[in-house]
Each structure stands twice: as structure tokens, then as C-alpha cells.
Amino acid sequence: MTDWVVVSRDTHVTTHFRRRQHYGFSRSMAVSGVVMSELEFLVGHYVMAFIEEGDSFLPVALLGGGPVGNAYLDRYDQWQAPYTPALLRGFPFGLGFRGEGAEPVLGILRDQLCLAPEGEPLFESDGTMTEVVRRTLDLLRECDRQKGIAVSASACLQAAGVISPWAPEITINDETVRLNGLFQVNERKLSALDESAYSALRGAPMTLAVAQRLSMAALPALNRRLQCRSDMLCAASSEPDLDQLFSDGEDDVLSFGSSTMDKL
């Protein structure tokens, strides 16, 4: 279980933290949440889809899945794409919420805290946050705001009835794998909306819809990344099992859902 602690001047004024050196924390991530302001940077490098969370849909960028894990990492856990999803860049920090309507608080993973001289300080000698911590907090706050816009846009698309199940197929080690639990904007249903319903989607909802549809063209590139990741893992294994590497053992299906999300 992830162990978060609230960053507090009273508690952590002399505490240091380990700054992120790589993205190894995301090795097992299948998706990353999407914020509205980054859509233009995601298209062309990531496949976007929606996953269910309760009665709602969340927009996500596909990173990989199954034992292969995150296909955007190299053997040194460095990110292998021109753009890294914003919600991943705040590590080891995250925002926490103490209650309904409460202001978000800055949290950090407990195992990333340390004592001097290791790491970097959280606070200056005068008790104010260091510049890097302050910048990270600003990033996380803006991400939270922009994520809210993306979620609201998804809700508008859902209310319009234009989100449909999507189960794309990829091929790894000559085996076809179906990606279940994903949803897409249904172009036919979108085009069939009457003028009033279509106009109601202007702005963020339509921007999200168009970005999701355009991003689907990156599926072959994601497939190649997954194959490369599979090859890398097999080469690193003393006894590689190609049949099991990308199979969950049940009809060659990978399922996505809210449990695959990284919770910052």
C-alpha cells in the first residue's frame, strides 16, 4: 500500500527528500490520467481512451499493460517519448484532500524522505518551501485543475451518448491480445447528433473528443513499443517465457479499469 504523508513545516523543516532520477515507479502502470492542457502534446505519441470509474469515464493515455508493463520506459527506467504525461512529473509528490471541499495539501511518499546530507531539503532555513518543492506544488495544483476540466468534458461526452466500448487488438510475440475495458468517442454517434446537442459539446468536450479520435492513429506505434519492451524483458531474463510474458492466461485479453490508474 502506498504510504503518503502530508508535507508539514512543523514536521519536516529539517527533512530532505530524494528527487526523482527516473520513472521506475511507473513500471507497472498501464495508463496515466490526462489533463486538458496537455492534449496537443499527447496526440502523436500516445493512444488516448476512456476507462470507467464508477458511473463516470476518465480520459487516460495508454502506457502498456500486463507483465510487459509501461512500454515507454527503457532498461534504465528513463522515459522514451518527447513528452511525459504531466501527472507523472510530480513524483514523489502528490496532492491530498482531507475532506469534501477542503483545500488540497501537498503530500510525499514516506519512503522518499531522508535526512541530510542525502537528498534535497523540503524547506529553506526561514521555513519557506524550497523553489523545487514550490514549483512542484504549482504543477500539481494546475494539473488538478486541468484534470477536472478533462473529467467534466468526459461527462459531457458521456451525457451526449457518444462514448462507446473499444477493444483494440495488438500483436506481441506473434500472439494477438485484445485490450478490454477501454472506451472511445464513437464517430458515427457524434456525427449523428442534432445541431443543438452537437453545439453543446463546443469547447473542451469537442477538443477532447477530437484528440481522442486522432490519438488512435498511434496504436501501431504503441504496439511496436510493447514488442520492444517485451524483447528487452526477455533478453534480461535468464529463462524467458515468451508464451506467458504478455498473456494473463485467459483468452489473451488485457483488461483496463480505474484500478490501473496512478492515484496521485
TORLUM-294969 format. One line per 3 residues: number of its first residue (from 0); their letters; for each residue x, y, z of N, C-alpha, C. Coordinates in steps of 0.1 Angstrom, whole numbers, plus 5000, padded with zeros to 4 digits. Each point is the difference from the previous one (the first is absolute). Layout:
BEGIN
NUM	A	X/Y/Z/X/Y/Z/X/Y/Z ~ ...
//
This chain:
BEGIN
0	MTD	5008/4988/5000/4992/5012/5000/5009/5012/5000 ~ 4996/5010/4992/5008/5013/4999/4998/5008/5013 ~ 5012/5004/5005/4999/5007/5013/5004/5015/4998
3	WVV	4989/5008/5000/5002/5015/4998/5000/5007/5013 ~ 5008/5010/5001/5000/5009/5012/4998/5014/4995 ~ 4993/5008/5008/4999/5015/4997/5013/5007/5003
6	VSR	5004/5008/4991/5012/5008/5002/4997/5012/5009 ~ 5006/5000/5011/4998/5010/5011/5012/5007/5004 ~ 5000/5013/5001/5011/5008/5004/5004/4996/5015
9	DTH	4990/4998/5008/5003/4996/5014/5007/4987/5001 ~ 4996/4990/4991/5006/4987/5001/5012/4998/4991 ~ 5001/5007/4989/5010/4997/4990/5010/5011/4997
12	VTT	5001/5010/5009/5008/5012/4998/5015/4996/4997 ~ 5005/4989/5006/5013/4996/4998/5001/4987/4992 ~ 4989/4995/4995/5000/4988/4992/5003/5002/4986
15	HFR	5007/4991/4994/5003/5000/4985/4992/4990/4993 ~ 5000/5001/4987/4993/4990/4991/5009/4996/4989 ~ 4997/4988/4994/5008/4996/4988/4992/5004/4988
18	RRQ	5007/5008/4992/4994/5005/4988/4999/4989/4989 ~ 4990/5000/4992/4998/4990/4990/5012/5000/4991 ~ 5006/4988/4998/5011/4998/4991/4996/4992/4987
21	HYG	4989/4993/5002/4995/4992/4989/4985/4998/5002 ~ 4993/4991/4991/4986/4998/5001/4997/4985/5004 ~ 5009/4994/5007/4999/4987/5004/4987/4997/5008
24	FSR	4995/5010/5007/4987/4999/5007/4988/4997/4991 ~ 5002/5002/4987/4988/4998/4991/5002/4987/4992 ~ 5009/4991/5004/5002/4988/4992/4988/4992/4997
27	SMA	4991/4999/5010/4989/4991/4999/4987/5008/4996 ~ 5001/5013/4997/4989/5008/4996/4995/4997/4986 ~ 4987/4998/4998/4994/4997/4987/4995/5013/4994
30	VSG	4996/5010/5008/4995/5012/4995/5005/5012/5009 ~ 4999/5012/4995/5002/5012/5008/4988/5009/4997 ~ 4996/5007/5011/4989/5009/4998/5004/5012/4991
33	VVM	4990/5006/4994/5002/5011/4990/4995/5013/5006 ~ 5008/5011/4998/4995/5013/5003/4997/5008/4987 ~ 4991/5009/5001/4995/5006/4988/5010/5008/4992
36	SEL	5009/5007/5007/5010/5008/4993/5011/4993/4993 ~ 5001/4987/5002/5011/4992/4993/4995/4992/4988 ~ 4988/5001/4996/4994/4992/4989/5009/5001/4988
39	EFL	5003/5013/4996/5008/5002/4988/5014/4993/5000 ~ 5005/4998/5012/5013/4994/5001/4999/4985/5000 ~ 4989/4995/5005/4998/4985/5000/4997/4994/4986
42	VGH	4992/5007/4992/4997/4995/4987/5012/4998/4992 ~ 5001/4989/4994/5012/4997/4992/5010/4991/5007 ~ 4999/5000/5013/5010/4992/5008/4992/4990/5009
45	YVM	4988/5002/5003/4992/4991/5009/4986/4997/4994 ~ 4995/4988/5003/4987/4997/4997/4991/5004/5012 ~ 4990/5008/4998/4991/5004/5010/4987/4992/5000
48	AFI	4994/4997/5011/4988/4993/5001/4993/5005/5013 ~ 4989/4993/5003/4993/5003/5012/4999/4987/5008 ~ 5000/5000/5013/4998/4989/5009/4988/5003/5009
51	EEG	4993/4990/5005/4989/5002/5009/5005/5002/5014 ~ 4994/5010/5007/5002/5001/5015/4987/5003/5006 ~ 4994/4989/5006/4986/5001/5004/4991/5002/4989
54	DSF	4992/5011/5000/4991/5003/4989/5005/5010/4990 ~ 5013/5003/5002/5006/5010/4991/5011/4994/4992 ~ 5005/5009/4990/5011/4996/4992/5012/5010/5002
57	LPV	5012/4994/5001/5012/5008/5002/5008/4999/4987 ~ 5005/5011/4995/5009/5000/4988/5014/4996/5005 ~ 5007/4991/4992/5013/4995/5004/5008/4999/4988
60	ALL	5014/4999/5002/5009/4997/4990/5005/4986/5002 ~ 5000/4992/4990/5004/4986/5002/5016/4999/5000 ~ 5005/4993/5010/5014/4999/5001/5005/4985/4997
63	GGG	4991/4991/5002/5004/4986/4998/4990/4991/5007 ~ 5005/4989/5006/4991/4991/5008/5006/4987/5001 ~ 4994/4992/5009/5004/4986/5002/5014/5000/5006
66	PVG	5007/4988/5000/5013/4998/5005/5010/5009/4993 ~ 4997/5005/4987/5010/5008/4993/5001/5014/5007 ~ 4989/5004/5006/4999/5013/5008/5001/5012/4991
69	NAY	5006/5010/5005/5001/5013/4993/5010/5000/4988 ~ 4994/5001/4988/5008/4998/4988/5008/5013/4997 ~ 4999/5010/5008/5007/5013/4997/5013/5001/5008
72	LDR	5004/4989/5007/5012/5001/5007/5011/4991/4994 ~ 5012/5005/5000/5011/4992/4996/5006/4992/5011 ~ 5011/4993/4998/5005/4991/5010/5005/5007/5012
75	YDQ	5002/5013/4999/5005/5008/5011/4988/5008/5007 ~ 4988/4997/4996/4988/5007/5004/4999/5015/4997 ~ 5007/5003/4989/4998/5014/4995/4989/5000/4990
78	WQA	4993/5012/4999/4988/5001/4991/5004/5001/4986 ~ 4994/4992/4991/5004/4999/4986/4989/5006/4991 ~ 4997/5013/5002/4991/5007/4991/5003/5015/5002
81	PYT	4997/5008/4990/5003/5014/5001/4993/5008/5011 ~ 4988/4994/5004/4992/5006/5010/4996/4990/5011 ~ 5001/5004/5012/4996/4991/5012/4987/5005/5005
84	PAL	4990/4992/5002/4987/5005/5006/5003/5007/5013 ~ 4992/5011/5001/5002/5010/5011/4998/4994/5014 ~ 4991/4991/5001/4997/4994/5013/5011/4991/5006
87	LRG	5009/4996/4991/5012/4992/5004/5012/5009/5005 ~ 5000/5012/4996/5012/5008/5002/5001/5006/5014 ~ 4989/4998/5008/5001/5006/5014/5006/4990/5010
90	FPF	5003/4988/4996/5006/4990/5009/5012/5005/5007 ~ 5002/4998/5013/4993/4992/5009/4989/5007/5008 ~ 4995/5012/4994/4990/5007/5007/4986/4998/4994
93	GLG	4990/5003/5007/4986/4999/4995/4991/5008/5009 ~ 4988/5003/4995/4991/5008/5007/4990/4991/5008 ~ 4997/5004/5012/4991/4992/5008/4988/5009/5004
96	FRG	4989/4994/5003/4988/5007/5004/4994/4995/5013 ~ 4999/5009/5010/4996/4996/5013/4985/4999/5002 ~ 4992/5004/4990/4986/4999/5002/4993/5007/4988
99	EGA	4987/4999/4999/4992/5006/4990/5002/5015/5000 ~ 5004/5006/4989/5001/5014/4999/5013/5006/5006 ~ 5008/4991/5007/5012/5005/5006/5011/5004/4990
102	EPV	5009/5009/5004/5011/5004/4991/5010/4988/4999 ~ 5005/4997/4989/5010/4989/4999/5013/5003/5007 ~ 5006/4990/5005/5012/5001/5008/5011/4992/4992
105	LGI	5012/5004/5002/5012/4994/4993/5004/4988/5008 ~ 5001/4988/4994/5004/4988/5006/5013/4995/4993 ~ 5007/4991/5007/5012/4994/4994/5000/4985/5005
108	LRD	5005/4992/4992/5002/4986/5003/5010/4998/5012 ~ 4996/4993/5010/5008/5000/5012/5014/4994/4997 ~ 5001/4990/4991/5013/4994/4998/5009/5009/4991
111	QLC	4995/5012/4996/5009/5009/4993/5005/5011/5009 ~ 4997/4999/5013/5005/5010/5010/5014/4995/5005 ~ 5009/5009/5003/5013/4996/5005/5005/5011/5008
114	LAP	5012/4998/5006/5007/5010/5008/5012/5005/4993 ~ 5004/5013/5003/5012/5005/4994/5012/4992/5005 ~ 5010/4998/4992/5003/5008/4987/4993/4994/4988
117	EGE	4993/4989/5001/4994/4993/4989/4988/5009/4995 ~ 4998/5000/4987/4988/5006/4994/5001/5015/5000 ~ 4988/5006/4999/4999/5015/5000/4990/5004/5010
120	PLF	5001/5012/5006/4991/5005/5010/4986/5003/4995 ~ 4990/4998/5008/4987/5004/4997/4997/5015/5003 ~ 5007/5005/5010/4998/5013/5004/5013/5008/5002
123	ESD	4999/5013/4997/5012/5009/5002/5002/5002/5015 ~ 5011/5006/5004/5003/5003/5014/4989/5009/5006 ~ 4993/5008/4992/4990/5009/5006/4986/4994/5000
126	GTM	5000/4987/4997/4987/4992/5001/4991/5001/4988 ~ 5005/5007/4989/4992/4999/4988/5004/4988/4991 ~ 4991/4996/4991/5003/4989/4992/5012/5004/4990
129	TEV	5008/4990/4997/5011/5002/4990/4993/5002/4987 ~ 5008/5006/4991/4995/5003/4986/4995/4988/4993 ~ 5007/4989/5001/4996/4988/4993/4987/4994/5005
132	VRR	4998/5001/5013/4988/4995/5007/4988/5009/4996 ~ 5003/5013/5000/4989/5010/4997/4996/4998/4985 ~ 5010/4998/4991/4996/4998/4986/4992/4987/4998
135	TLD	5004/4990/5008/4992/4987/4999/4986/5002/5005 ~ 4998/5007/5011/4987/5003/5005/4992/5007/4990 ~ 5006/5010/4993/4992/5008/4990/4996/4991/4988
138	LLR	5010/4991/4996/4997/4991/4990/4988/4991/5003 ~ 5000/4994/5012/4990/4991/5005/4986/5007/5001 ~ 5000/5012/5005/4988/5008/5001/4994/5002/4986
141	ECD	5008/5004/4990/4996/5003/4987/4995/4987/4993 ~ 5007/4989/5003/4996/4987/4994/4986/4996/5006 ~ 4998/5003/5013/4987/4996/5006/4989/5008/4993
144	RQK	5003/5013/4998/4990/5009/4994/4997/4995/4985 ~ 5010/4997/4993/4999/4996/4986/4994/4986/4999 ~ 5003/4991/5009/4994/4987/5001/4985/5001/5002
147	GIA	4996/5010/5009/4986/5002/5002/4992/5004/4987 ~ 5007/5009/4992/4994/5004/4988/4998/4988/4990 ~ 5010/4991/5000/5000/4988/4991/4989/4991/5005
150	VSA	4998/4998/5013/4990/4991/5005/4986/5006/4997 ~ 4998/5013/5001/4988/5007/4997/4997/4998/4985 ~ 5010/5001/4992/4998/4999/4986/4996/4986/4996
153	SAC	5005/4990/5007/4996/4986/4998/4986/4998/5004 ~ 4996/5006/5011/4986/4999/5005/4990/5005/4989 ~ 5004/5011/4994/4992/5006/4989/4999/4990/4988
156	LQA	5011/4994/4997/4999/4990/4989/4992/4988/5004 ~ 5001/4996/5012/4992/4989/5005/4985/5003/5000 ~ 4997/5012/5004/4986/5004/5000/4994/5001/4986
159	AGV	5009/5003/4991/4995/5001/4986/4999/4986/4993 ~ 5005/4990/5007/4998/4986/4995/5010/4997/4989 ~ 5012/5006/5000/5009/4997/4989/5012/4992/5004
162	ISP	5001/4995/5012/5011/4992/5005/4995/4985/4999 ~ 5008/4992/4993/4997/4986/4998/5012/4991/5003 ~ 4997/4987/5003/5011/4991/5003/5009/4999/4989
165	WAP	5013/4997/5003/5010/4999/4990/5010/4989/5005 ~ 5002/4990/4991/5009/4989/5004/5011/4998/4988 ~ 5009/5009/4999/5010/4999/4990/5009/4988/5002
168	EIT	5006/4995/4989/5009/4988/5001/5014/5004/4997 ~ 5009/4994/5007/5015/5002/4997/5006/4986/4999 ~ 5011/4999/4994/5007/4987/4998/5014/5001/5006
171	IND	5002/4991/5010/5013/4999/5007/5005/4985/4999 ~ 5012/4999/4995/5006/4986/4998/4991/4991/4992 ~ 4994/5006/4990/4991/4992/4990/4987/4996/5007
174	ETV	4997/5006/5011/4987/4997/5007/4992/5012/5000 ~ 4987/4999/4996/4991/5012/5000/4993/5001/5014 ~ 5001/5012/5005/4995/5003/5013/4989/5011/4999
177	RLN	4988/4998/5006/4990/5010/4999/5000/5008/5013 ~ 4999/5013/4998/5000/5009/5012/4986/5004/5004 ~ 4995/4993/5010/4987/5002/5005/4999/5011/5010
180	GLF	4988/5005/5003/4998/5010/5010/5002/5014/4996 ~ 5002/5002/4987/5003/5014/4994/4987/5005/4993 ~ 5000/5013/4999/4988/5006/4993/5006/5011/4991
183	QVN	4992/5003/4989/5004/5010/4991/4989/5009/4997 ~ 5003/5012/4993/4989/5008/4995/4995/4993/4987 ~ 4987/4998/4999/4995/4993/4988/4997/5011/4990
186	ERK	5008/5000/4989/4999/5010/4990/4986/5000/4993 ~ 4994/4988/4998/4987/5000/4994/4989/5006/5009 ~ 5001/4998/5013/4990/5006/5009/5002/5015/5001
189	LSA	5013/5004/5000/5003/5014/5001/4994/5007/4988 ~ 5002/4995/4988/4995/5006/4988/4985/5000/4999 ~ 4994/4991/5007/4985/4998/4999/4993/5010/5010
192	LDE	5007/5007/5008/4994/5009/5010/4993/5011/4992 ~ 4988/5005/5006/4993/5011/4994/5008/5013/5003 ~ 4997/5010/4993/5008/5013/5001/5001/5005/5014
195	SAY	4989/4999/5008/5000/5005/5014/5010/4992/5008 ~ 4999/4986/4999/5009/4991/5008/5014/5002/4996 ~ 5003/5001/4987/5013/5002/4995/5006/5013/5005
198	SAL	4992/5011/5000/5005/5013/5004/5004/5000/5015 ~ 4992/4992/5007/5002/4999/5015/5014/4995/5003 ~ 5007/4993/4991/5013/4994/5002/5011/5009/4996
201	RGA	4997/5012/4996/5011/5009/4996/5009/5003/5012 ~ 5012/5003/4997/5010/5003/5010/5007/4987/5005 ~ 5002/4998/5013/5008/4989/5005/4995/4987/4996
204	PMT	4986/4997/5000/4996/4987/4997/5004/4996/4985 ~ 4998/5009/4991/5003/4997/4986/5015/4999/4998 ~ 5008/5008/5007/5014/4999/4999/5005/4987/5005
207	LAV	4994/4995/5011/5004/4987/5005/4996/4989/4990 ~ 4988/5001/4995/4995/4990/4990/5009/4999/4988 ~ 5004/5011/4994/5008/5000/4988/5014/4995/5004
210	AQR	5006/5004/5011/5013/4995/5004/5000/4985/5002 ~ 4989/4995/5006/5000/4985/5002/4999/4993/4987 ~ 4992/5005/4991/4999/4993/4987/5013/5001/4992
213	LSM	5006/5011/5000/5013/5002/4993/5011/4991/5006 ~ 5000/4998/5013/5010/4993/5007/5000/4985/4997 ~ 4989/4995/4995/4999/4986/4997/5009/4995/4989
216	AAL	5005/5010/4992/5009/4997/4989/5014/4996/5006 ~ 5002/5002/5013/5013/4996/5006/5000/4986/5005 ~ 4989/4993/4998/4999/4986/5005/5011/4991/4994
219	PAL	5004/5001/4987/5011/4991/4995/5013/5004/5007 ~ 5002/5013/5003/5012/5004/5007/5001/4994/5014 ~ 4988/5000/5007/5000/4994/5013/5002/4985/4999
222	NRR	4995/4994/4990/5003/4985/4998/5015/4998/4998 ~ 5007/5008/4993/5014/4999/4998/5007/5002/5013 ~ 4996/5010/5008/5006/5002/5013/4999/4988/5009
225	LQC	4988/4994/5000/4997/4988/5008/5009/4989/4996 ~ 5002/4998/4987/5008/4989/4995/5015/5002/5004 ~ 5004/5012/4999/5014/5004/5004/5002/4997/5015
228	RSD	4990/5004/5008/5001/4998/5014/5000/4985/5003 ~ 4992/4993/4993/4999/4985/5002/5014/4994/4997 ~ 5006/5004/4988/5013/4995/4997/5010/5004/5010
231	MLC	5000/5012/5005/5009/5004/5011/4999/4992/5012 ~ 4988/4997/5005/4998/4992/5012/5004/4986/4997 ~ 4998/4994/4989/5004/4987/4997/5015/4999/5000
234	AAS	5007/5010/4994/5014/4999/4999/5006/5001/5014 ~ 4993/5007/5009/5005/5002/5014/4998/4988/5009 ~ 4991/4991/4995/4996/4988/5008/5009/4989/4996
237	SEP	5004/4992/5011/5009/4989/4997/4992/4988/4994 ~ 4987/5000/5003/4991/4989/4994/4988/5007/4995 ~ 5000/5007/4989/4989/5007/4995/4988/4990/4996
240	DLD	4988/5004/5003/4988/4992/4996/4992/5009/4991 ~ 5002/4999/4987/4993/5009/4991/4985/4998/5000 ~ 4995/4988/5002/4986/4997/5000/4993/5007/5012
243	QLF	5007/5001/5011/4993/5006/5011/5003/5015/5002 ~ 5009/5005/4993/5005/5014/5003/4989/5010/4999 ~ 4991/4998/4990/4990/5010/4998/4986/4994/5000
246	SDG	4998/4989/5007/4987/4994/5001/4995/4999/5014 ~ 4988/5003/5002/4994/4999/5014/4994/4986/5003 ~ 5002/4991/4990/4995/4987/5002/4986/4997/4996
249	EDD	4992/5011/4996/4986/4998/4997/4997/5006/4987 ~ 5001/4993/4989/4995/5004/4987/5008/5012/4994 ~ 5012/5002/5005/5008/5011/4994/4993/5013/5001
252	VLS	4996/5004/5012/4993/5012/5002/5006/5008/5011 ~ 5002/5013/4998/5005/5009/5010/4988/5009/5004 ~ 4997/5002/5013/4989/5008/5004/5005/5012/5007
255	FGS	4994/5012/4996/5003/5012/5006/4989/5005/5009 ~ 5003/5008/5010/4989/5005/5009/5007/5011/5009 ~ 4992/5005/5009/5005/5011/5009/5011/4995/5009
258	STM	5000/4987/5002/5011/4994/5008/5014/5001/4994 ~ 5000/5003/4987/5013/5001/4993/5005/5014/5000 ~ 4992/5009/5005/5004/5014/5001/5010/5003/5011
261	DKL	5009/5009/4997/5009/5004/5010/4993/5011/5008 ~ 4999/4998/5013/4993/5009/5009/5010/5010/5007 ~ 5000/5012/4995/5009/5010/5006/4992/5008/5010
//
